[in-house]
Amino acid sequence: MVRIRLRRMGAKKTPFYRVVVANQRSPRDGRFIETIGTYDPLTNPPTIAIQRERATQWLVQGAQPSDAVARMLKKIGVMGADGSVLAPAEAVAV
C-alpha cells in the first residue's frame, strides 16, 4: 500500500520534514516514490508547503495519508473534515 507520510530531515534537535509518497513497508527515512512537500515545525507558526495537485492525485489513486499528514491536508484544504478528497475547485473555495 502507498502512503503519504513525513520523512525526517535536518540536524539533531532541529527537525525538518519532507512530505513523501512511499511504500508502507519502506523505512521512515528510506526509499520513497516522490516528494510532494515540506513541513517545518520550528517556525512560528509551523510552515506547511504541499503541492495540492500532486497530493490530490495521489489520494485519488488510493494513497493513504498518515495521521499527521491527514491533519495537514485538512488544514490546507485538500481533504474535508470527514476525510474525503476535495476537488481542486472546492479546495480553492475553502
Residue pairs with C-beta under 8 A, 6 or more apart in sequence:
1 23
1 24
1 64
2 21
2 22
2 23
2 24
2 33
2 58
2 61
2 62
2 63
2 64
3 21
3 22
3 23
3 24
3 63
3 64
3 65
3 66
4 19
4 20
4 21
4 36
4 55
4 58
4 59
4 63
4 64
4 65
4 66
4 69
4 73
5 19
5 20
5 22
5 28
5 65
5 66
5 68
5 69
6 17
6 18
6 19
6 20
6 28
6 39
6 66
6 68
6 69
7 17
7 18
7 19
7 20
7 22
7 28
7 29
7 32
7 35
8 15
8 16
8 17
8 28
8 29
9 15
9 16
9 17
9 18
10 16
14 42
15 41
15 42
16 38
16 39
16 40
16 42
17 38
17 39
17 40
17 41
18 35
18 37
18 38
18 39
19 35
19 36
19 37
19 38
19 39
19 50
19 55
19 69
19 72
20 32
20 33
20 34
20 35
20 36
21 32
21 33
21 34
21 36
21 58
21 63
22 30
22 31
22 32
22 33
23 31
23 33
24 64
26 32
34 54
34 58
36 50
36 51
36 54
36 55
36 58
37 48
37 49
37 50
37 51
37 55
38 47
38 48
38 49
38 50
39 46
39 47
39 48
39 49
39 72
40 46
40 47
48 72
48 75
48 76
50 72
50 73
50 76
50 78
52 76
52 77
52 78
52 88
52 91
53 88
55 73
55 78
56 78
56 85
56 86
56 88
56 91
59 65
59 73
59 78
59 79
59 85
60 85
65 73
65 79
70 79
70 83
73 79
74 80
74 81
77 86
77 91
77 92
77 94
78 85
78 86
78 91
79 85
79 86
80 86
86 94
